[in-house]
Amino acid sequence: ICSLLRGGIAERGGVRVGHRIIEINGQSVVGTRHERIVSMLSNSIGELRMKTMPTQIYRLLTGQETPIYI
């Protein structure tokens, strides 16, 4: 997520700039190309449900980053 409508429903629902979308209407989009996700969001009709998570956690869970232990 690179920008949000201030005070909009997504922001009020807890979505933050920097989050990664991981699910749209019950369908996982982990590993899905950005263009496909944009298309899914643009073509959605009616209620839209999506799950997001902070990018740092997403990168750890998908193996794109390794944890640093201190």
N, C-alpha and C positions, 0 to 999 in steps of 0.2 A: 504494500500500500504506500503510494508516494504522496497522496494528498487526500484530504477529507473535507467535506462541507462542514464548516464550523457549526456545531449545534445540531447537525443532521442526525438522522436515525442511526447511522453506523457509528458515529462518534458517541452518541448516547448509549449505544449497545456495547461499548468497550473496545471497538476497533481503533487502532492507533497507527499513525504513520510509522512505517518500519515493520509492520506485521506482514506475514506471508499468508495468503489464502491457501488452505489445505483441503477444503471441501465446499462444493456448491450443490445445494439441493440434494444432499446425501451421497453425492458422487465425489470420490477422492480426486483431487487434482495435483497431488504430490508428484513432481517430476513432469508435469504437463507444461508445454511451451506457453510462454506469456501470451502470445497471440491467440491461442486456443482459449485460454482463460478469459481474455477480454471478449472474445466472441460469445462464449457461454454466458457471460454477464450481460452483454448487449442484447442477446436474443432471448433472454429470460422473460417469460410472461407471467404476470401475477406475482404471488409472494415469492420472495427470494430468500433462501436460507444459506448462510455461509459460515464456515468456521475458519478462524484465523489463529495464528500464534506468532509470538515475537520471532524475528528472523534468526537471532542467535540460537534459540532453542531449536528451530527448524533445521539449521545447519548442523547442530550437534546430533539430532535424531536421524538425519539423512547421511551422516558420515562425511559431510563436506568440511567439518571442522572437528578438531579433537580437543577435549577438555584440558585445561591447564590446572594442575594440582599444585598448591602452594604449601 
